């Protein structure tokens, strides 16, 4: 995996040393190599930090160009169908100098224009410069696996994999967008296309952007939409088809010139990946995180799976001192993010990189197969009581209020709505509080979908696309480790989401289709295991003393943003989850604004 950065400024010459410094803030994303190119009398620059997996030679260096030097690209990602696309392009008489997936995008762009983006299977964010059309093309993968930020202000355009590279430019002012500040407390993240900073945006998943640097115009396009339907299909045929597609996805995700390991939690998702890897003939190094003296610690279950599948296994045990890692999270994530698994995810990544450069991970399986507890609760709520069902169906048909409210409560982990934010924030900031605190959920809710699919849509667009994938990308890349996510195959999602939901969603059997594919191949205790998120024991997050150490002399309170009496109330109430969100924000605020 890699780090990418680019800058366009026709008002002032780009200072090369400063630009290289911007690039090298992303050295953790690509410690193997670095490159930079400059154009138009140093008015345009592209740069790259490389973590090598395919074509480890000098030929794979980026930024990379076409034969006549008119098209250049800097790519962060892995294109898993690059061999198939390469064969198509060879038939169109394109010639290749390298064995990389990067060159496939260049020639694909020459052959098909922006259509190449929807042809790509994989995880990616890239900047492509077309010197013939005077345009910069930015693109991000369908699900948002790889990040991409851009700054546009005062005739200057900058893009990068992470905010820290953009902030390194002296022309970029650090001005907090307090509407984003408020959103963070509601959602646990800052939703796309916003960022925590004014004038810096996230390119949303499944979008590309074209910046015409001569006309100074920007055009944003969503290139792919999730397709839903209610087709009937034989249950066992679906199980068989999905099994074959999963095996194929794991196979192409294993393409690499270096060994690939796997995270292993002992849950369905990671266990299925390791099973398919062994079926394909691999014996991957596996990695899990555990908590000492906690009976639900997932490393016990992971060891069962590893022993059953006869693969090497590595365990890292977290302690209460692991919470001290909160101090480095602002540098890992750049933006405040309050998912409670940010610490164990960083820790297991730190362990894995000691042995491998890449791991497979199970993100996307719950969204794909309907495996979250709130999906089941929502389904049962609407099906169990006829009177309630009638009321809710009426709501679903005409309004998203009740459904969105349900989802908002399920996601909150310390609910913040408009009233709560007014109690927390100094009145000077009340104008930044959204009138509708669930605006992002409402934006992505589709009332025309069936019960489970309406929540799957929200999970894909909101929970996974904004929180889960941000967490896994930053935690792994901060350790120079690549995470590959074979469940996030668009064809797989298209297959399931177009099938009638009662064929693949069975409340009595968690992730029914996946269960049927791995039954008989994993220990019974794993198949019978109750779903558990990637978390630690509650007491791991409930140290009031630790929160006091962070917040007693908080810069947020000192600077008149958060009311001290509100913080005192949280302490007195032992309101752990709201204190957690506040502590994460305080650490971020101290790191990036003081």
C-alpha positions in Angstrom: 0.0 0.0 0.0 1.1 3.5 -0.5 0.8 7.2 0.2 0.0 9.7 -2.5 0.1 13.5 -2.7 -0.3 16.2 -5.4 -0.3 19.9 -5.7 -1.4 22.4 -8.3 -0.7 26.1 -7.9 -0.5 28.5 -10.8 -0.3 31.6 -8.6 3.0 30.7 -7.0 5.8 28.2 -7.8 5.7 25.0 -5.8 8.8 24.9 -3.6 10.2 21.5 -4.2 11.8 20.9 -0.7 8.5 21.8 1.0 6.5 19.5 -1.3 8.9 16.6 -0.6 8.3 17.2 3.1 4.6 16.9 2.5 5.2 13.6 0.7 7.3 12.3 3.5 4.7 12.8 6.2 3.3 9.7 4.6 6.5 7.6 4.8 4.6 5.1 7.1 2.3 4.3 4.2 5.2 3.6 1.9 8.6 3.0 3.5 10.1 1.0 0.5 10.6 3.8 -2.0 9.6 7.4 -2.9 9.2 9.5 -6.0 8.2 12.9 -7.2 7.7 14.7 -10.5 7.1 18.4 -11.4 5.5 20.0 -14.4 4.6 23.4 -15.9 7.5 25.3 -14.4 6.9 23.7 -11.0 3.2 24.7 -11.0 2.1 21.0 -10.7 3.6 18.3 -8.7 2.8 14.6 -8.0 4.5 12.4 -5.4 4.4 8.9 -4.0 5.5 6.7 -1.1 5.7 3.0 -2.0 5.0 -0.2 -0.1 5.9 -2.8 -2.7 3.9 -5.9 -3.4 3.9 -6.3 -7.2 6.9 -5.9 -9.5 9.3 -5.1 -6.7 11.8 -3.8 -9.2 12.6 -0.1 -10.1 10.1 -0.5 -12.9 7.3 -0.3 -10.4 8.3 3.1 -9.1 5.7 5.9 -9.0 4.6 8.4 -10.1 4.3 6.4 -13.3 3.6 7.6 -16.9 2.4 6.4 -20.3 4.7 6.0 -23.3 4.8 9.7 -24.3 4.7 11.2 -20.8 1.3 12.9 -21.2 -0.5 10.8 -18.5 0.9 10.4 -15.0 -0.5 8.6 -12.0 0.2 8.2 -8.3 -1.8 5.3 -6.9 -2.6 4.0 -3.4 -4.2 0.6 -3.7 -4.3 -2.9 -5.1 -6.2 -3.7 -8.3 -7.1 -7.4 -8.0 -8.4 -7.9 -11.5 -5.4 -6.2 -13.1 -4.3 -9.4 -14.9 -7.7 -9.7 -16.6 -7.7 -6.0 -17.5 -4.1 -6.2 -18.8 -5.1 -9.1 -21.1 -8.0 -6.9 -22.5 -5.6 -4.1 -23.1 -3.0 -6.3 -24.8 -5.7 -7.2 -27.3 -6.1 -3.5 -28.0 -2.4 -3.3 -28.8 -1.3 -1.5 -25.6 2.2 -2.5 -24.5 3.4 -2.8 -21.0 6.8 -1.9 -19.5 6.0 -3.3 -16.0 4.1 -6.1 -14.3 2.2 -3.6 -12.1 -1.5 -2.9 -11.6 -0.6 0.8 -11.8 0.3 0.7 -15.5 -3.0 -1.1 -16.2 -4.9 2.0 -14.9 -2.8 4.3 -17.1 -3.5 2.3 -20.3 -7.1 1.7 -19.2 -7.6 5.4 -18.9 -6.1 5.9 -22.4 -8.4 3.2 -23.8 -11.7 3.9 -21.9 -11.4 7.3 -20.2 -13.0 7.5 -16.8 -14.9 4.3 -17.5 -11.8 2.5 -16.3 -12.7 3.4 -12.7 -15.9 1.3 -12.6 -14.0 -1.6 -14.2 -11.5 -1.8 -11.4 -11.9 -4.5 -8.7 -10.0 -3.7 -5.6 -9.1 -0.9 -3.2 -7.8 2.3 -4.5 -7.4 6.0 -4.3 -5.4 7.7 -7.1 -4.5 11.0 -8.7 -4.2 10.9 -12.5 -2.8 13.9 -14.4 -3.7 14.3 -18.0 -1.4 16.9 -19.5 -3.2 16.9 -22.8 -6.6 17.9 -21.4 -5.2 20.0 -18.5 -7.1 17.9 -16.0 -6.5 16.1 -12.7 -8.6 13.0 -12.1 -9.1 11.8 -8.5 -10.9 8.6 -7.8 -11.7 6.4 -4.8 -12.9 2.8 -4.6 -16.5 1.7 -4.4 -16.6 1.1 -0.6 -14.1 3.7 0.5 -11.4 1.2 1.6 -8.6 3.7 0.8 -8.8 7.4 1.8 -8.4 10.5 -0.2 -8.6 14.2 0.9 -8.4 17.3 -1.1 -7.9 21.0 -0.4 -9.3 23.7 -2.7 -8.9 27.4 -1.9 -7.4 30.6 -3.3 -6.4 29.1 -6.6 -4.6 26.1 -5.1 -5.5 22.4 -5.2 -3.8 19.8 -3.0 -4.7 16.1 -2.6 -3.3 13.4 -0.3 -3.9 10.1 1.4 -4.0 11.7 4.8 -4.7 15.1 6.2 -1.3 15.5 7.7 0.3 15.8 4.3 -2.1 18.6 3.3 -1.6 20.4 6.7 2.1 20.4 6.1 1.7 23.0 3.3 2.3 26.4 4.8 -0.5 27.9 2.7 -3.2 25.8 4.4 -4.7 27.4 7.4 -5.9 25.2 10.3 -9.4 26.3 10.8 -11.7 23.9 12.5 -15.1 23.4 10.9 -17.3 23.4 14.0 -20.2 21.8 12.1 -17.8 18.8 11.6 -16.8 19.1 15.3 -20.5 18.7 16.3 -21.0 15.8 13.8 -18.1 13.9 15.4 -19.9 13.7 18.7 -23.1 12.5 16.9 -21.6 9.9 14.6 -18.2 9.1 16.2 -16.5 10.3 13.0 -16.7 13.2 10.6 -18.9 12.1 7.7 -17.9 12.6 4.0 -17.5 14.9 2.1 -16.7 17.0 5.2 -13.4 16.9 7.1 -12.6 18.4 10.5 -11.0 21.4 8.7 -12.5 24.1 6.6 -11.6 24.0 2.9 -10.5 20.3 3.1 -12.9 17.6 1.9 -13.0 13.9 1.7 -13.6 12.4 -1.7 -16.6 10.2 -0.9 -16.5 6.4 -1.7 -17.5 5.5 -5.3 -16.8 9.0 -6.6 -14.3 10.6 -8.9 -13.4 14.2 -9.2 -12.1 16.1 -12.2 -10.2 19.3 -11.6 -9.6 21.4 -14.8 -6.6 23.4 -13.7 -6.8 25.8 -16.7 -10.4 26.6 -16.2 -10.2 26.3 -12.4 -13.4 24.1 -12.3 -14.2 21.0 -10.3 -16.7 18.3 -11.1 -17.7 15.5 -8.7 -19.3 12.3 -10.1 -20.7 9.2 -8.3 -19.6 6.4 -10.7 -21.3 3.5 -9.0 -24.6 2.9 -7.0 -25.5 -0.2 -5.0 -28.1 -2.2 -6.8 -31.0 -3.7 -4.8 -33.7 -6.1 -6.0 -35.9 -9.0 -4.6 -35.1 -11.8 -7.0 -36.0 -15.3 -6.0 -33.3 -18.0 -6.1 -32.9 -21.4 -4.8 -31.3 -21.2 -1.3 -28.7 -23.9 -1.9 -27.8 -22.6 -5.3 -27.1 -19.2 -3.6 -25.0 -20.9 -0.9 -23.0 -22.6 -3.6 -22.5 -19.6 -5.8 -21.5 -17.4 -2.9 -19.0 -20.0 -1.8 -17.3 -20.1 -5.2 -17.3 -16.3 -5.3 -15.7 -16.0 -1.9 -13.0 -18.5 -2.7 -12.3 -16.6 -5.9 -12.1 -13.3 -4.0 -9.7 -14.7 -1.5 -7.6 -16.1 -4.3 -7.2 -12.8 -6.1 -6.6 -10.9 -2.9 -3.7 -13.3 -2.3 -2.0 -12.1 -5.4 1.3 -10.7 -4.3 5.1 -11.1 -4.7 5.4 -11.2 -0.9 3.6 -13.5 1.7 0.2 -12.4 3.0 -1.0 -13.2 6.5 -4.4 -12.8 8.1 -6.0 -11.3 11.2 -7.9 -14.0 13.1 -10.4 -13.3 15.8 -12.2 -16.6 16.0 -15.4 -15.2 14.6 -17.0 -16.3 11.3 -15.5 -13.7 9.1 -11.7 -14.0 9.7 -12.1 -17.7 10.3 -13.7 -18.1 6.9 -10.9 -16.2 5.2 -8.2 -18.4 6.8 -10.2 -21.5 5.9 -10.4 -20.4 2.2 -6.6 -19.6 2.3 -5.8 -23.1 3.5 -8.2 -24.6 0.9 -6.2 -22.7 -1.7 -3.0 -24.1 -0.4 -1.7 -21.3 1.7 -0.5 -21.5 5.3 -0.7 -17.9 6.4 0.7 -16.4 9.6 -2.3 -15.4 11.7 -2.6 -12.7 14.3 -5.0 -12.0 17.2 -5.3 -9.6 20.1 -6.4 -10.7 23.5 -7.1 -9.3 27.0 -5.5 -10.9 30.0 -7.9 -12.5 32.5 -11.0 -11.9 30.3 -13.0 -15.1 29.6 -14.4 -13.6 26.4 -11.0 -12.6 25.0 -11.1 -13.5 21.4 -7.6 -14.9 21.2 -8.8 -18.1 22.9 -11.2 -18.7 19.9 -8.6 -17.6 17.4 -6.2 -20.3 18.7 -8.9 -22.9 18.3 -9.3 -22.0 14.6 -5.6 -21.8 14.0 -5.0 -25.2 15.6 -7.9 -26.7 13.6 -6.6 -25.3 10.3 -3.0 -26.0 11.2 -1.7 -22.5 10.6 0.8 -20.5 12.7 -0.7 -18.1 15.2 0.6 -15.1 17.0 -1.1 -13.5 20.0 -0.7 -10.1 21.6 -2.2 -9.5 25.0 -3.5 -6.0 25.8 -3.4 -4.6 29.3 -4.9 -1.6 31.0 -1.8 0.3 30.0 -2.8 -0.2 26.4 -5.1 2.8 26.9 -2.0 4.9 26.9 -2.0 4.4 23.2 -4.7 7.0 23.1 -1.9 9.6 23.2 -0.7 8.5 19.7 -4.1 8.1 18.1 -4.3 11.8 16.8 -1.2 11.1 14.7 -2.6 7.8 13.5 -6.0 9.1 12.5 -5.6 12.8 11.8 -9.3 13.3 12.5 -11.0 12.4 15.7 -12.6 9.0 15.5 -14.2 7.3 18.6 -14.6 3.7 17.6 -13.7 1.7 20.7 -11.6 -0.8 18.7 -9.1 1.8 17.4 -6.6 0.7 20.1 -6.7 -3.1 19.7 -6.7 -2.7 15.9 -3.5 -0.7 16.1 -2.0 -3.2 18.5 -2.6 -6.2 16.4 -1.3 -4.4 13.3 1.9 -3.5 15.2 2.3 -7.2 16.0 1.6 -8.5 12.5 4.0 -6.2 10.7 6.9 -7.9 12.5 6.3 -10.9 10.3 4.4 -9.9 7.1 3.8 -6.8 5.0 0.1 -7.5 4.4 -2.8 -9.2 6.1 -6.3 -10.2 5.1 -9.2 -8.9 7.3 -12.9 -9.6 7.6 -14.4 -6.1 7.2 -17.5 -6.1 5.1 -18.9 -9.5 6.0 -21.5 -8.2 8.5 -22.7 -5.6 5.9 -22.9 -8.3 3.2 -24.6 -11.1 5.1 -26.6 -9.1 7.6 -24.6 -10.1 10.6 -25.0 -7.1 13.0 -27.1 -7.4 16.1 -29.0 -4.2 15.3 -30.1 -5.6 12.0 -31.6 -8.6 13.7 -33.2 -6.4 16.4 -34.7 -4.1 13.8 -36.0 -7.1 11.9 -37.6 -8.7 15.0 -39.0 -5.3 16.1 -40.9 -5.0 12.8 -42.0 -8.6 12.6 -42.8 -9.7 16.1 -45.8 -7.6 17.0 -48.5 -7.2 14.3 -49.7 -3.8 15.5 -46.1 -2.5 15.7 -45.4 -3.9 12.3 -48.3 -2.1 10.8 -47.2 1.2 12.3 -43.6 0.8 11.3 -44.4 -0.3 7.8 -46.5 2.8 7.4 -43.5 4.8 8.6 -41.2 3.0 6.2 -43.4 3.7 3.3 -43.8 7.5 3.9 -41.1 8.6 6.3 -37.6 7.6 7.5 -38.0 9.1 11.0 -38.6 6.0 13.1 -36.1 3.8 11.2 -33.4 6.5 11.2 -34.0 7.1 14.9 -33.6 3.4 15.6 -30.3 3.3 13.7 -29.0 6.5 15.3 -29.6 5.0 18.8 -27.9 1.7 17.7 -24.8 3.6 16.5 -24.5 6.2 19.2 -22.5 4.7 22.1 -23.2 7.8 24.2 -26.0 9.6 22.5 -25.4 13.2 21.4 -28.3 15.0 19.8 -29.0 18.7 19.5 -30.0 19.2 23.1 -26.9 17.3 24.4 -24.6 19.3 22.2 -26.1 22.6 23.5 -25.4 21.5 27.0 -21.8 20.6 26.1 -20.8 23.5 23.8 -20.4 27.2 24.7 -23.3 29.2 23.2 -20.9 30.8 20.7 -20.8 27.4 18.9 -24.5 26.6 19.0 -25.0 27.8 15.5 -22.8 24.9 14.3 -25.1 22.3 15.8 -27.1 20.7 12.9 -30.9 21.2 13.0 -31.2 17.5 12.2 -28.7 15.6 14.2 -29.3 12.5 12.1 -28.8 14.3 8.7 -26.1 11.9 7.5 -28.2 8.8 8.3 -31.3 10.3 6.7 -29.3 11.2 3.6 -28.3 7.5 3.1 -31.6 5.9 4.2 -33.7 4.4 1.4 -37.3 4.0 2.5 -38.1 1.9 -0.6 -35.9 -1.0 0.6 -37.0 -4.0 2.6 -36.4 -4.0 6.4 -32.9 -5.6 6.5 -31.7 -4.0 3.3 -32.6 -0.5 4.5 -30.2 -1.1 7.4 -27.6 -2.8 5.2 -27.5 0.4 3.0 -26.9 2.5 6.1 -24.2 0.2 7.4 -22.4 0.2 4.0 -22.6 3.9 3.5 -22.3 5.2 7.1 -20.9 2.7 9.5 -18.5 0.7 7.3 -17.6 3.4 4.7 -16.9 6.1 7.3 -15.9 4.4 10.5 -14.8 0.8 10.1 -12.7 1.2 7.0 -11.1 4.4 8.3 -10.1 2.5 11.4 -8.6 -0.5 9.6 -6.7 1.7 7.0 -5.1 4.1 9.5 -4.3 1.4 12.1 -2.6 -0.8 9.6 -0.9 1.8 7.5 0.5 3.6 10.6 2.4 0.4 11.0 3.3 0.1 7.3 1.0 -2.9 7.0 -1.5 -3.4 4.2 -4.9 -4.8 5.0 -6.8 -6.7 2.3 -10.6 -7.2 2.6 -11.8 -10.0 0.4 -15.5 -9.7 1.5 -15.6 -6.2 -0.1 -16.0 -7.5 -3.6 -18.7 -5.6 -5.5 -19.9 -8.7 -7.4 -20.5 -10.4 -4.0 -22.5 -7.5 -2.8 -24.4 -7.2 -6.0 -25.3 -10.9 -5.8 -26.7 -10.8 -2.2 -28.4 -7.4 -2.4 -30.4 -8.4 -5.5 -31.8 -11.5 -3.8 -35.0 -11.5 -1.7 -33.7 -10.9 1.8 -35.4 -13.9 3.5 -33.3 -16.2 1.4 -30.0 -15.0 2.8 -31.1 -13.4 6.1 -32.2 -15.9 8.8 -32.6 -14.3 12.3 -32.0 -17.7 13.9 -28.7 -18.3 12.1 -26.1 -15.6 12.1 -24.8 -14.8 8.6 -26.7 -17.8 7.2 -25.0 -18.0 3.7 -21.5 -17.7 5.2 -22.4 -20.2 8.0 -23.5 -22.8 5.4 -20.2 -22.4 3.5 -18.0 -22.9 6.5 -20.1 -25.4 8.5 -18.1 -28.6 8.7 -14.8 -26.9 8.1 -14.4 -25.1 11.5 -14.8 -26.2 15.1 -18.4 -26.4 16.3 -17.7 -24.0 19.2 -16.8 -21.3 16.6 -20.0 -21.9 14.6 -22.1 -21.7 17.8 -20.3 -18.6 19.1 -22.3 -15.5 19.9 -21.3 -12.5 17.8 -18.8 -10.2 19.5 -17.3 -7.0 18.1 -13.6 -6.3 18.1 -13.5 -4.9 21.6 -12.1 -5.5 25.1 -13.9 -5.8 28.4 -16.0 -2.9 29.4 -13.7 -2.0 32.3 -11.0 -1.4 29.7 -12.9 1.8 28.7 -14.3 2.7 32.1 -11.4 4.2 34.0 -12.8 7.5 35.4 -9.3 8.3 36.7 -7.8 8.0 33.2 -10.5 10.3 31.8 -9.8 12.8 34.6 -6.1 12.8 33.7 -7.0 13.7 30.1 -9.8 16.2 30.8 -9.2 17.9 34.1 -7.2 20.6 32.4 -8.7 20.2 29.0 -7.7 22.6 26.3 -11.3 22.4 25.0 -12.5 23.8 28.3 -9.7 26.3 28.5 -10.5 27.7 25.0 -14.1 28.1 25.8 -15.5 25.4 23.5 -16.7 22.8 26.0 -18.4 23.9 29.2 -16.6 22.8 32.3 -19.9 22.1 34.2 -20.8 19.7 31.4 -17.6 17.7 31.9 -18.1 17.7 35.7 -21.6 16.3 35.1 -20.2 13.4 32.9 -17.7 12.6 35.7 -20.4 12.6 38.4 -22.6 10.4 36.3 -19.7 8.1 35.3 -20.9 8.6 31.7 -18.1 6.5 30.2 -19.0 6.6 26.6 -19.5 10.3 26.4 -16.3 10.8 28.3 -14.6 8.5 25.8 -15.7 10.7 22.9 -14.7 13.8 24.7 -11.2 12.3 25.6 -10.6 11.3 22.0 -11.5 14.8 20.8 -9.4 16.5 23.5 -6.3 14.5 22.5 -6.9 15.4 18.9 -7.5 19.0 19.7 -4.3 19.3 21.7 -2.2 17.6 19.0 -3.4 19.6 16.0 -4.4 23.0 17.3 -2.1 23.9 20.2 
